[in-house]
């Protein structure tokens, strides 16, 4: 070991003899042993980590390798003008390569602080952040190591969701930088190195020292800091870039294209087309900008220059001007800029030649690539990264703000917490909005169900892009079990929702709505139910299904429509209720032949009896309303369904209710029942019409009441009470073809008149008038009695009943439909009665019209308006 120390010490003392490379530890944390940089292969490029492999000589073959790992080391290169070029980096690898007699050979690999980012692999979601903000966030996690400067000139859009998935920080940032067209290089000092981010390579600063570099073939007079080999290289590239994208907010594919500025001569012009995927760009301007970046990536690879030399000022990210080359033409088409070049990458080879003779000079050479400075340089996607794709589905949990069971937007999107997201807050901040796939979606149509808080959903990624998740479905888990105990209820399938309540609308046990299809053998049913007021429609073999226990007791067969609340059945083009069966539902839905036959029979009977009544001095019967209703029912289905081509005297779809029952109709209520017709009411029975009332039967008419029996009696019998018949303001006629019998079986018969009473038969009469009795006869006047008594005058007073004249005039009160308290005051109106009379005016504060001064009831048509008619 002593001989090794002595030999290395002698080398250290010879540094003044033509040695150009020196090694130091800027933080003063190196080992006490002598370490000499003997040789270095240094590779550095734009947008790639530099890597400096240094051969180090030492007097100690037993240096602990971990003592140097992670230490910052600076290699100084002495340039021709005496200035220093620094190569600074961290020790990422250190090994004892060999020993050779008195010298220990170590290999040291230096890399930038950015290489640390390869060591951390992570899953993380950035929300609404620019790329600069994402970069800052990641760099901040590495303490004091990051030293960087951002010189980005272009606008930086915010990314709604930027996902780092199963990749290291290094790959993630490079993937983002490359897609944005950013590049970087390093500036080195004795105490560190700084990463410079830029998107404008034509603004590159010139190299240190003189910006001009001479071209000098090897063997010439000038051998230092020159270029000895210069080789232009062309690659055939695409002549244009075309991009397309699709954004669901503007659901039409967007297409852009950008041609190249690269002149490639008479070659086939080929287009490079790329579908950028979902939301690849937001509008044509953004698409054109993206296509321009892709085109500049392509153009940068279309032509470059390879060079060799020994110019120690060469470094990536800097520019120089080539001088004295035989192709040098500063006055050509490109001007002086034609000879300005951007250095893309440099490979340095440096040797101190410690192991050679003392007078052997140190050596430096390099080879590098460059391109014309005016041509923007872009690294291109995949230049120093690997594309990240998520090709397999995953599950995630739906999240909402505190207190919300459902959180969504106009597109029905939701937010989720990914299982791999360790920093997510399990609320609306955990992700961006995710669209929800559905089996059916269209223009305000489709199947729609918004995933709720706590549900486990299946997530896939459009085009495999980690930034483009979409929900493809949902799955059950221990916390969210199926709606029925499927192990025991295998025949049930359907849909069950859950009422949204403040304490958790996705929790089991609350009220729900459900649609169940029950395929139980021999007992199939379908059931649509809401737990509110226990409202449901059941079809088939009806079995009660209340909760997740599934089928319970059987309730019957057929259909049941029921609710504990109110119900309504409406049909604006007619409604048919029938018990006339149709085997296997054959025929039209409005098939009603039996009903039409019954109505036609009723019409025939009504006409026949009505004609008979008129022939026997009965009032005229109006059968037209019954005819119209019969025709309306007959034409109910015309023009639709299986009756598309059929026509009748009336159009189809008249809003009538048609009821028919093959075995009879029973209508009953323990309370009141009202029947009303705005016009006519006809009741027809082929046999008997029987009316019964436990108390009174009262018939009241605005005009006539008539009874007609064609072939039978008319009986009015008061069993215990009086039989009262009055004509209060007119006469009473009692006429019989045969005899008229008036009997009082237990009391008297009283006949009285205010003016006179006349009895007549066969020309003879008895007239009682004005207190006198006049007896006249053309034949004999016979008195027979057991005795006779004629005394003085006398009289009997009879009180006559009085009849008040009722006021049948009506004032109409006008109010808004459905609200009698909302009276229409100060409104114009016109009332037309059925006799043609018009009543016009304006309502008062109480909404009342003028009195319709009639002593009979009338049908009125009323029109109301606020201002002008």
C-alpha atoms as one frame of an Amber mdcrd trajectory, in Angstrom:
protein
   0.000   0.000   0.000   2.892   2.293   0.685   4.172   1.913  -2.883   0.696
   2.805  -4.240   0.530   5.948  -2.138   3.957   7.044  -3.281   3.166   6.511
  -6.948  -0.123   8.412  -6.830   1.456  11.207  -4.844   4.076  11.579  -7.565
   1.312  11.850 -10.175  -0.439  14.500  -8.147   2.698  16.558  -8.060   2.911
  16.420 -11.853  -0.402  18.298 -12.410   1.549  21.304 -13.550   2.958  19.241
 -16.420   0.387  19.629 -19.165  -2.603  18.224 -17.176  -5.973  19.635 -18.264
  -8.494  17.813 -16.046  -8.960  18.188 -12.299 -11.356  16.584  -9.813 -12.835
  18.240  -6.735 -15.696  17.943  -4.234 -17.538  21.336  -4.114 -19.085  20.574
  -0.728 -15.728  19.516   0.763 -17.135  16.110   1.661 -14.726  13.940  -0.337
 -12.488  11.275   1.200  -9.064  12.090   2.572  -7.453   9.834   0.010  -5.869
  11.216  -3.119  -8.254  10.982  -6.109  -7.001  11.940  -9.561  -9.125  12.182
 -12.705  -7.129  10.338 -15.327  -9.664   9.923 -18.127 -13.273  10.919 -18.790
 -15.866   9.985 -21.360 -18.540  12.659 -21.105 -21.820  12.422 -22.996 -24.248
  15.337 -22.844 -27.260  16.109 -25.043 -30.259  18.335 -25.220 -33.198  16.885
 -23.249 -31.168  13.955 -21.938 -29.305  13.394 -18.700 -25.591  13.866 -19.079
 -23.376  10.998 -18.040 -19.695  11.458 -17.214 -17.661   8.302 -16.754 -14.430
   9.190 -14.997 -11.432   6.934 -14.495 -10.039   7.892 -11.092  -6.616   6.975
  -9.729  -6.121   6.670  -5.993  -3.554   5.684  -3.433  -6.162   3.655  -1.554
  -7.636   0.469  -2.957 -10.003   0.144   0.007 -12.170   3.250  -0.287 -15.689
   2.464   0.930 -17.850   2.739  -2.161 -20.861   4.096  -0.294 -18.758   6.956
   1.026 -18.808   8.494  -2.434 -22.342   7.645  -3.564 -24.520  10.744  -3.916
 -21.581  13.147  -3.472 -21.314  16.132  -5.798 -18.144  16.116  -7.891 -16.778
  18.728 -10.268 -14.383  17.994 -13.105 -12.530  21.052 -14.355 -11.388  21.163
 -17.982  -8.705  23.707 -18.696  -9.445  25.302 -22.057  -6.973  26.766 -24.496
  -7.463  30.326 -23.315  -6.927  29.288 -19.706 -10.631  29.437 -18.753 -12.298
  26.450 -17.166 -15.168  24.328 -18.412 -16.923  22.597 -15.547 -18.485  19.156
 -15.610 -20.517  18.919 -12.396 -22.638  16.007 -11.270 -23.597  13.588  -8.556
 -21.909  10.225  -8.065 -24.451   7.629  -9.115 -22.008   4.735  -9.493 -18.545
   4.134  -8.022 -16.544   0.959  -8.313 -13.041  -0.369  -7.886 -12.109  -1.395
 -11.398  -8.642  -2.860 -10.812  -5.267  -2.316  -9.232  -2.132  -2.150 -11.239
   0.920  -2.468  -9.109   1.052   0.758  -7.188  -2.184   2.358  -8.460  -5.862
   1.719  -7.685  -8.228   2.338 -10.610 -11.780   3.426  -9.808 -14.687   4.136
 -12.148 -16.946   7.012 -11.216 -20.209   7.842 -13.029 -21.590  11.369 -12.632
 -25.172  12.259 -13.488 -27.390  15.317 -12.935 -29.704  15.789 -10.004 -32.544
  15.133 -12.445 -31.453  11.475 -12.563 -32.685  11.112  -8.986 -36.204  11.359
 -10.442 -35.753   7.910 -11.975 -35.665   6.408  -8.506 -39.183   7.424  -7.453
 -42.068   5.626  -9.094 -45.484   7.039  -8.306 -49.180   7.317  -9.122 -50.455
  10.851  -8.841 -53.148  13.089 -10.295 -52.528  16.765 -10.989 -55.683  18.851
 -11.077 -56.085  21.979 -13.188 -52.319  22.577 -13.236 -50.007  23.927 -15.919
 -46.954  21.930 -16.890 -44.725  24.440 -15.113 -46.779  23.972 -11.921 -46.530
  20.200 -12.241 -42.777  20.459 -12.721 -42.435  22.698  -9.678 -44.548  20.336
  -7.575 -42.363  17.343  -8.397 -39.075  19.219  -8.030 -40.164  20.498  -4.613
 -40.246  16.906  -3.360 -36.482  16.594  -3.916 -35.408  19.183  -1.402 -32.403
  21.351  -2.271 -31.126  19.235  -5.143 -33.165  20.800  -7.971 -31.515  23.859
  -9.466 -33.415  25.002 -12.525 -34.665  27.899 -14.553 -37.792  27.996 -16.717
 -37.521  30.069 -19.888 -40.761  29.001 -21.525 -42.205  31.684 -23.797 -45.401
  30.057 -25.106 -48.757  30.021 -23.332 -49.169  27.199 -20.860 -52.689  25.710
 -20.849 -54.098  24.261 -17.683 -54.629  20.531 -17.766 -57.934  19.486 -16.257
 -56.450  16.167 -15.214 -52.854  15.078 -15.705 -52.194  11.572 -14.465 -48.834
  10.061 -13.568 -49.479   6.352 -13.535 -47.018   3.609 -12.580 -44.058   5.599
 -13.854 -41.107   7.386 -12.329 -41.010  11.146 -12.007 -38.246  11.331 -14.617
 -40.314   9.614 -17.290 -43.429  11.563 -16.397 -41.817  14.971 -16.759 -39.979
  14.042 -19.941 -43.199  12.688 -21.400 -44.961  15.974 -20.664 -42.059  18.201
 -21.755 -41.655  16.358 -25.031 -45.373  16.559 -25.840 -45.284  20.307 -25.152
 -42.207  20.808 -27.347 -39.976  21.815 -24.422 -36.280  21.001 -24.300 -33.558
  21.501 -21.721 -29.843  21.592 -21.209 -27.465  22.157 -18.293 -25.241  25.049
 -17.372 -22.323  23.979 -15.137 -20.361  25.893 -12.527 -17.694  24.836 -10.051
 -20.359  24.395  -7.366 -23.243  22.833  -9.277 -25.270  22.523 -12.444 -28.539
  24.187 -13.437 -31.241  22.708 -15.674 -32.593  25.235 -18.204 -36.050  24.588
 -19.655 -36.874  26.324 -22.938 -39.182  26.104 -25.944 -37.269  28.473 -28.232
 -33.980  26.927 -29.380 -33.266  29.624 -32.035 -32.621  31.955 -29.090 -29.719
  29.788 -27.861 -26.755  31.744 -26.467 -23.345  31.357 -28.163 -20.632  29.172
 -26.713 -18.154  30.664 -24.251 -15.189  32.426 -25.731 -15.326  33.236 -29.397
 -18.637  32.373 -31.057 -16.816  31.390 -34.249 -15.244  27.955 -34.592 -12.796
  27.364 -37.395 -12.897  24.374 -39.624  -9.347  22.972 -39.765  -8.497  19.572
 -41.089  -6.279  17.460 -38.844  -2.656  18.066 -39.550  -3.084  21.769 -40.216
  -1.381  24.632 -38.452  -4.129  25.283 -35.966  -4.830  22.148 -33.952  -6.666
  23.453 -30.905 -10.269  24.506 -30.422 -11.278  23.737 -33.988 -13.451  21.382
 -35.996 -11.529  18.826 -37.984 -14.408  16.846 -39.553 -17.764  18.181 -40.774
 -20.465  15.917 -42.242 -23.956  17.054 -43.321 -26.616  14.325 -42.955 -30.098
  14.250 -44.463 -32.958  11.896 -43.566 -36.155  11.649 -45.568 -39.108  12.845
 -43.489 -42.833  13.444 -43.969 -43.857  16.465 -46.030 -46.870  17.368 -43.865
 -48.456  16.580 -40.544 -52.208  15.975 -40.184 -53.946  15.637 -36.842 -57.507
  14.942 -35.798 -59.314  14.828 -32.505 -62.746  14.413 -30.974 -64.176  16.425
 -28.100 -67.554  15.405 -26.675 -68.400  19.063 -26.024 -68.036  19.693 -29.768
 -68.996  16.257 -31.083 -67.589  16.475 -34.574 -64.103  15.239 -35.508 -61.706
  18.175 -35.872 -58.943  17.988 -38.482 -55.847  20.175 -39.003 -52.718  19.862
 -41.129 -49.428  21.724 -41.434 -46.990  21.419 -44.377 -43.218  21.266 -43.934
 -40.839  24.120 -44.647 -38.086  21.611 -45.221 -37.017  21.515 -48.864 -36.279
  17.864 -49.657 -36.015  18.090 -53.397 -37.940  16.014 -55.902 -39.101  13.311
 -53.503 -42.528  11.854 -52.858 -44.470  14.138 -50.545 -45.864  11.938 -47.821
 -48.322  12.964 -45.133 -48.003  11.733 -41.559 -51.478  11.453 -40.007 -52.196
  10.979 -36.321 -55.440  10.684 -34.446 -54.631  12.430 -31.186 -57.476  10.720
 -29.346 -60.211  12.082 -27.151 -59.778  15.800 -26.411 -56.442  15.782 -28.241
 -56.966  19.486 -28.836 -59.796  21.819 -27.932 -60.175  23.845 -31.138 -58.609
  24.360 -34.545 -56.148  26.945 -33.232 -54.890  24.550 -30.561 -54.794  21.748
 -33.120 -52.779  23.839 -35.575 -50.310  24.735 -32.819 -49.947  21.072 -31.919
 -49.435  20.124 -35.563 -46.782  22.842 -35.844 -44.889  21.296 -32.922 -45.106
  17.849 -34.522 -43.881  19.311 -37.822 -40.942  21.019 -36.137 -40.010  17.728
 -34.485 -40.010  16.136 -37.918 -38.083  18.936 -39.588 -35.399  18.898 -36.882
 -34.641  15.293 -37.765 -34.644  15.976 -41.497 -31.112  17.384 -41.615 -28.303
  17.584 -39.090 -24.524  17.809 -39.058 -22.005  15.462 -37.490 -18.633  16.888
 -36.495 -15.380  15.980 -34.791 -12.778  18.260 -33.347 -11.132  19.512 -30.231
 -13.055  22.665 -29.426 -13.315  22.644 -25.642 -16.079  25.265 -25.685 -18.583
  22.847 -27.243 -21.639  22.156 -25.098 -25.299  21.369 -25.887 -27.788  24.184
 -25.785 -25.233  26.693 -27.110 -24.651  27.908 -30.654 -21.600  28.724 -32.776
 -20.743  30.035 -36.208 -18.763  27.778 -38.497 -15.887  29.583 -40.205 -13.501
  28.769 -43.028 -15.294  25.668 -44.210 -15.200  25.046 -47.940 -19.031  25.163
 -47.982 -19.006  28.408 -46.059 -21.065  30.943 -48.050 -22.121  33.854 -45.828
 -23.387  35.691 -48.871 -25.587  32.817 -50.040 -29.357  32.497 -49.870 -29.326
  31.883 -46.143 -26.972  34.733 -45.372 -24.590  34.602 -42.432 -27.222  32.684
 -40.452 -26.635  29.779 -42.824 -23.447  29.092 -40.838 -25.005  29.459 -37.344
 -25.529  26.103 -35.652 -27.133  24.813 -32.464 -25.201  22.072 -30.655 -27.539
  19.184 -29.862 -25.171  16.678 -28.288 -21.463  16.350 -27.504 -19.299  13.360
 -26.630 -16.093  14.496 -24.916 -13.010  12.317 -24.542 -10.452  13.719 -22.092
  -7.237  12.092 -20.846  -4.664  13.441 -18.438  -2.231  10.655 -19.424  -0.963
  10.252 -15.900   0.361   6.813 -16.707   2.373   7.982 -19.721   5.660   9.737
 -19.695   5.755  12.929 -17.752   6.118  14.982 -20.867   3.242  13.277 -22.635
   0.590  15.964 -23.134  -3.002  15.586 -22.030  -5.513  14.915 -24.745  -8.962
  16.281 -25.559 -11.272  15.503 -28.463 -14.977  15.526 -29.110 -17.620  14.565
 -31.561 -20.952  16.330 -31.694 -24.149  16.795 -33.656 -25.822  20.077 -34.489
 -28.387  21.666 -36.752 -28.880  25.097 -38.158 -29.776  27.472 -35.389 -32.734
  28.998 -37.198 -34.516  25.637 -37.319 -36.423  25.034 -34.050 -35.287  21.902
 -32.271 -37.908  19.782 -30.549 -37.092  16.513 -28.791 -40.272  14.800 -29.985
 -42.379  12.385 -28.000 -40.505   9.311 -26.879 -37.118  11.014 -27.284 -36.215
  10.363 -23.655 -39.411   8.837 -22.309 -41.736   5.913 -22.710 -45.413   6.449
 -23.466 -47.631   5.481 -20.542 -50.796   3.587 -21.371 -53.447   2.060 -19.126
 -54.808  -0.821 -21.129 -56.623  -2.789 -18.412 -59.759  -1.619 -16.613 -59.639
  -0.657 -12.961 -62.218   0.158 -10.331 -62.600   3.332  -8.317 -65.001   4.760
  -5.746 -67.429   7.566  -6.520 -66.910  10.616  -4.298 -68.927  13.766  -3.635
 -68.683  16.902  -1.506 -69.564  16.446   2.145 -73.311  16.052   2.596 -74.063
  15.163  -1.027 -75.143  11.727  -2.191 -74.973  12.649  -5.870 -72.546  15.122
  -7.407 -72.747  15.660 -11.140 -72.733  18.235 -13.940 -74.778  18.879 -17.067
 -73.221  15.863 -18.812 -73.991  13.423 -15.999 -70.307  13.157 -15.091 -69.051
  12.201 -11.647 -65.808  12.253  -9.706 -63.950   9.310  -8.247 -61.229   8.347
  -5.828 -58.789   5.938  -7.479 -57.684   3.136  -5.192 -54.045   3.865  -6.001
 -54.331   7.570  -5.167 -52.657   7.931  -1.763 -53.111  11.701  -1.463 -56.676
  12.038  -2.738 -59.109  13.627  -0.296 -62.047  11.277  -0.990 -64.219  14.173
  -2.103 -64.901  16.245  -5.216 -61.207  17.212  -5.349 -60.028  13.646  -5.935
 -60.414  13.670  -9.715 -61.688  15.615 -12.668 -65.153  14.927 -14.066 -65.479
  11.435 -15.562 -68.076  10.683 -18.191 -70.290   7.668 -17.534 -70.830   5.074
 -20.226 -74.376   3.833 -20.734 -75.831   1.157 -23.037 -77.988   3.795 -24.671
 -77.381   7.523 -25.130 -78.782   9.962 -27.667 -80.365  13.370 -28.122 -82.092
  13.728 -24.757 -82.823  10.009 -24.781 -81.254   6.864 -23.457 -80.663   4.962
 -20.236 -79.399   7.209 -17.472 -78.228   6.484 -13.942 -75.766   8.763 -12.146
 -73.337   6.780  -9.979 -73.716   7.733  -6.351 -71.352   8.303  -3.481 -69.585
   5.150  -2.380 -70.374   3.089  -5.461 -67.529   1.088  -6.945 -67.308   1.825
 -10.658 -65.260   0.317 -13.467 -62.925   2.788 -15.165 -61.290   2.437 -18.567
 -59.116   4.932 -20.406 -59.906   6.269 -23.855 -57.031   5.401 -26.210 -55.217
   4.076 -23.119 -54.453   7.702 -22.208 -54.033   8.076 -18.409 -55.553  11.575
 -18.690 -58.780  10.315 -20.275 -60.647   8.014 -17.862 -64.252   7.089 -18.479
 -66.624   5.000 -16.377 -67.809   1.876 -18.179 -69.956   0.349 -15.479 -70.348
  -0.442 -11.786 -69.783  -3.523  -9.635 -71.111  -4.775  -6.336 -68.946  -5.213
  -3.266 -69.380  -6.057   0.405 -70.604  -2.540   1.169 -72.889  -2.319  -1.862
 -74.683  -5.615  -2.368 -77.203  -6.515  -5.130 -80.820  -5.327  -4.716 -82.019
  -8.856  -4.007 -80.421 -11.813  -2.273 -79.440 -13.315  -5.580 -78.377 -16.654
  -4.172 -82.010 -17.327  -3.222 -83.687 -15.069  -5.780 -81.928 -16.130  -8.960
 -85.069 -15.630 -11.063 -85.235 -11.901 -10.323 -83.677  -9.297 -12.548 -84.336
  -5.618 -12.901 -83.569  -2.165 -11.562 -83.810  -0.726  -8.073 -83.034   2.869
  -7.187 -82.790   4.414  -3.743 -84.390   7.541  -2.291 -81.957  10.414  -1.760
 -82.059  11.362   1.895 -79.861  13.640   4.009 -78.347  10.664   5.817 -77.219
   8.797   2.703 -79.237   8.081  -0.403 -77.095   5.156  -1.467 -77.446   3.247
   1.787 -79.449   0.027   1.822 -82.789  -0.094   3.577 -84.290   3.227   2.513
 -87.302   3.743   0.292 -86.824   2.832  -3.338 -88.287   2.509  -6.800 -87.901
  -0.730  -8.682 -88.624  -2.515 -11.927 -88.544  -6.274 -11.438 -88.714  -8.990
 -14.067 -89.455 -12.277 -12.322 -88.719 -15.376 -14.394 -89.784 -17.945 -11.808
 -90.981 -21.116 -13.507 -94.723 -21.061 -14.151 -95.066 -17.822 -12.133 -93.491
 -15.089 -14.199 -94.338 -11.471 -13.457 -93.231  -7.903 -14.096 -93.529  -5.246
 -11.449 -93.014  -1.487 -11.520 -93.155  -0.027  -8.032 -92.490   3.095  -5.982
 -92.368   2.817  -2.200 -93.987   6.259  -1.995 -97.622   5.594  -1.098 -96.927
   1.995  -2.084 -97.724   2.717  -5.733 -97.188  -0.120  -8.181 -98.184  -1.853
 -11.392 -97.946  -5.634 -11.295 -98.385  -7.910 -14.302 -98.601 -11.687 -14.544
 -98.462 -14.043 -11.567 -98.441 -11.318  -8.945 -96.183 -11.955  -5.975 -95.347
  -9.354  -3.357 -91.775  -8.055  -3.619 -90.970  -5.513  -0.919 -87.266  -5.592
  -0.061 -84.048  -7.454  -0.789 -85.637 -10.704   0.398 -87.377 -10.903  -2.992
 -90.534 -12.951  -3.618 -93.029 -13.280  -0.784 -96.739 -14.204  -0.732 -98.745
 -14.722  -3.917-101.485 -12.158  -4.535-103.227 -13.326  -7.685-102.897 -13.365
 -11.460-103.430 -10.757 -14.163-102.558  -7.149 -13.438-102.915  -4.778 -10.505
-102.513  -1.021 -10.547-102.653   0.317  -7.013-101.526   3.086  -4.713-102.121
   4.320  -1.188-102.184   7.839  -2.625-104.214   9.434  -5.378-104.457   7.982
  -8.890-105.283   9.255 -12.354-105.908   7.529 -15.662-105.879   9.923 -18.630
-106.086   9.427 -22.378-106.533  12.484 -24.580-107.627  10.442 -27.640-110.089
   8.139 -25.945-110.044   5.430 -23.305-111.416   1.897 -23.501-112.116  -0.160
 -20.374-113.313  -3.630 -21.225-113.633  -7.134 -19.824-114.210  -8.565 -23.269
-111.224 -10.871 -23.515-108.826 -11.229 -26.442-107.029 -14.567 -26.387-103.231
 -14.013 -26.541-103.921 -10.306 -27.133-104.983 -10.914 -30.740-106.530  -7.908
 -32.444-106.143  -4.201 -32.014-105.602  -2.597 -28.664-108.886  -0.714 -29.085
-110.848  -3.719 -30.320-114.410  -2.957 -29.167-116.862  -4.877 -31.363-118.959
  -6.068 -28.404-119.289  -2.539 -27.044-120.282  -1.097 -30.408-122.972  -3.781
 -30.806-124.382  -2.943 -27.367-124.417   0.785 -28.111-126.141   0.213 -31.442
-128.772  -1.962 -29.728-129.291   0.745 -27.114-129.690   3.349 -29.857-132.225
   1.189 -31.713-134.244   0.648 -28.538-134.139   4.340 -27.635-135.321   5.350
 -31.100-138.128   2.780 -31.076-139.507   3.776 -27.676-138.979   7.461 -28.380
-140.960   7.274 -31.606-143.764   5.480 -29.778-143.846   8.165 -27.107-144.089
  10.939 -29.705-146.918   9.113 -31.472-148.854   9.093 -28.191-148.484  12.789
 -27.398-145.167  12.314 -25.576-142.462  14.882 -25.870-139.929  14.703 -28.699
-136.925  12.459 -27.934-133.487  13.724 -29.069-131.400  10.702 -30.070-128.641
  12.686 -31.806-126.337  12.875 -28.753-126.633   9.119 -28.310-125.965   8.637
 -32.016-122.863  10.872 -31.861-121.487   9.050 -28.850-122.100   5.688 -30.501
-120.299   6.885 -33.633-117.410   8.283 -31.566-116.929   4.918 -29.822-117.285
   3.082 -33.123-114.517   5.271 -34.632-112.357   5.331 -31.499-109.383   3.514
 -33.036-109.713   4.718 -36.614-106.521   6.052 -38.149-104.042   4.215 -35.925
-102.759   0.748 -35.192-104.601  -1.990 -37.026-107.306   0.553 -37.984-105.008
   2.894 -39.905-107.027   2.881 -43.088-110.501   2.776 -41.555-112.837   5.780
 -41.585-116.261   6.470 -40.175-118.721   9.327 -40.001-116.656  10.708 -37.118
-112.873  10.991 -36.850-110.941   8.595 -34.663-109.402   9.629 -31.397-112.353
  11.547 -29.933-111.641  11.806 -26.171-114.423   9.525 -24.922-114.344   6.874
 -22.228-115.819   3.614 -23.423-116.674   1.004 -20.782-117.868  -2.482 -21.535
-118.167  -5.631 -19.446-119.186  -9.000 -20.745-120.795 -10.080 -17.453-122.024
  -6.749 -16.124-120.807  -3.571 -14.468-121.155  -3.019 -10.742-120.452   0.441
  -9.384-120.710   1.012  -5.637-119.556   3.360  -2.879-120.483   3.576   0.793
-120.596   7.349   0.372-121.929   9.687  -2.314-121.960   9.245  -6.087-122.511
  11.974  -8.677-123.201  11.633 -12.394-123.190  14.713 -14.603-123.522  15.353
 -18.312-122.878  18.800 -19.711-125.485  18.071 -22.356-127.606  14.905 -22.573
-127.641  11.812 -20.401-129.201   8.698 -21.932-129.724   5.474 -19.989-131.116
   2.506 -21.898-131.985  -0.987 -20.624-133.314  -3.794 -22.779-135.238  -5.126
 -19.777-135.753  -3.204 -16.564-134.371   0.003 -15.085-134.812  -0.124 -11.341
-134.057   2.755  -8.984-133.965   2.272  -5.230-133.205   4.706  -2.433-133.261
   4.109   1.296-134.749   7.578   1.687-135.734   9.848  -1.182-135.686   9.689
  -4.947-135.918  13.211  -6.260-136.266  14.037  -9.946-135.709  17.708 -10.821
-135.643  19.238 -14.286-135.132  22.710 -15.586-137.942  22.062 -18.066-140.115
  18.980 -18.560-140.399  15.700 -16.723-142.187  13.033 -18.722-143.077   9.420
 -18.095-144.301   7.169 -20.884-145.164   3.504 -20.672-145.776   1.910 -24.044
-147.533  -1.236 -22.919-148.080  -1.174 -19.192-149.016   0.894 -16.180-147.510
   3.982 -14.611-147.755   3.710 -10.851-147.028   6.441  -8.338-147.589   5.007
  -4.878-147.003   6.687  -1.513-147.168   3.912   1.028-147.397   6.081   4.126
-146.909   9.646   3.073-148.893  11.902   0.805-149.036  11.719  -2.969-148.576
  15.331  -3.992-148.799  16.534  -7.545-148.697  20.248  -8.274-148.656  22.498
 -11.301-147.578  25.593  -9.452-147.958  28.061 -12.271-150.070  26.181 -14.802
-152.834  23.568 -15.149-153.010  19.872 -14.392-154.497  17.556 -16.970-155.668
  14.035 -16.133-156.969  12.172 -19.137-157.975   8.522 -19.514-159.276   6.579
 -22.466-161.478   4.734 -20.051-162.573   5.494 -16.530-160.971   7.746 -13.934
-161.347   6.563 -10.396-160.667   8.775  -7.396-161.065   6.993  -4.090-160.427
   7.807  -0.486-160.628   4.556   1.340-160.623   5.974   4.855-161.211   9.716
   4.662-162.648  12.339   2.352-162.128  13.756  -1.091-161.773  17.522  -1.225
-161.962  19.361  -4.496-161.493  23.137  -4.394-160.800  25.942  -6.889-160.238
  29.654  -6.516-162.702  30.515  -9.336-165.062  27.633 -10.102-165.448  23.876
 -10.096-167.306  22.331 -12.998-168.456  18.709 -13.322-169.889  17.782 -16.718
-171.024  14.661 -18.574-173.564  14.116 -21.420-174.370  17.818 -21.738-175.324
  18.204 -18.056-173.092  20.072 -15.621-172.764  21.277 -12.078-170.853  24.502
 -11.660-169.720  25.932  -8.333-168.694  29.552  -8.789-168.803  32.759  -6.772
-170.709  31.114  -3.880-173.346  29.778  -6.248-174.211  26.303  -7.463-175.494
  26.012 -10.980-177.096  22.692 -11.988-178.008  22.309 -15.641-179.123  19.204
 -17.506-180.962  18.483 -20.755-182.815  15.579 -19.126-184.114  14.703 -15.689
-182.708  16.046 -12.420-183.278  13.369  -9.793-182.646  13.783  -6.094-182.998
  10.697  -3.908-182.496  10.750  -0.172-183.969   9.530   3.059-184.800  13.094
   3.929-184.396  16.600   2.495-183.488  19.816   4.227-183.128  23.223   2.558
-182.069  25.951   5.001-180.628  29.475   4.751-177.314  30.392   3.131-173.956
  29.061   4.398-170.310  28.685   3.206-166.989  26.869   3.850-163.683  28.684
   3.644-160.733  26.841   1.954-157.175  28.209   2.258-155.447  28.001  -1.111
-151.678  27.318  -1.304-149.335  30.005  -2.663-146.327  29.399  -4.957-143.283
  31.634  -4.983-141.625  32.557  -8.283-138.013  31.245  -8.049-135.109  33.321
  -9.388-133.238  31.140 -11.855-131.079  33.969 -13.131-127.386  33.392 -12.555
-124.332  35.537 -11.967-121.173  33.893 -13.178-118.030  34.268 -11.041-114.873
  34.061 -13.174-111.663  32.589 -11.693-108.478  30.937 -12.893-108.659  27.262
 -13.727-108.080  25.149 -10.648-108.114  28.048  -8.143-111.486  29.527  -7.215
-109.817  32.062  -4.934-107.919  33.623  -7.858-110.843  35.686  -9.191-110.614
  37.425 -12.553-111.541  40.992 -11.671-111.602  43.797 -14.249-111.768  41.338
 -17.189-113.870  41.661 -20.316-116.416  38.909 -20.923-119.054  37.805 -23.406
-121.755  35.291 -22.383-123.819  33.586 -25.078-126.861  31.648 -23.900-128.304
  28.731 -25.825-131.276  30.862 -26.926-128.919  33.322 -28.657-128.977  36.045
 -25.981-125.640  37.905 -25.478-124.499  39.379 -22.157-121.363  41.525 -22.313
-119.430  43.601 -19.813-116.494  43.731 -17.427-116.191  41.852 -14.149-116.102
  43.688 -10.843-113.660  43.261  -7.993-115.346  40.015  -6.959-115.058  38.548
 -10.488-118.871  38.488 -10.960-120.681  39.143 -14.244-124.045  40.780 -14.820
-127.133  38.764 -13.958-128.456  36.509 -16.702-132.112  37.495 -16.150-133.979
  34.392 -17.168-136.520  32.358 -15.279-135.339  29.131 -16.782-131.990  27.382
 -16.706-129.796  27.962 -19.742-126.546  26.597 -21.139-123.970  29.366 -21.482
-120.752  29.799 -23.469-118.374  32.292 -21.821-115.342  34.038 -23.292-112.971
  36.110 -21.151-110.076  38.411 -22.010-108.035  41.041 -20.236-107.602  43.875
 -22.700-108.551  44.063 -26.364-110.400  41.119 -27.866
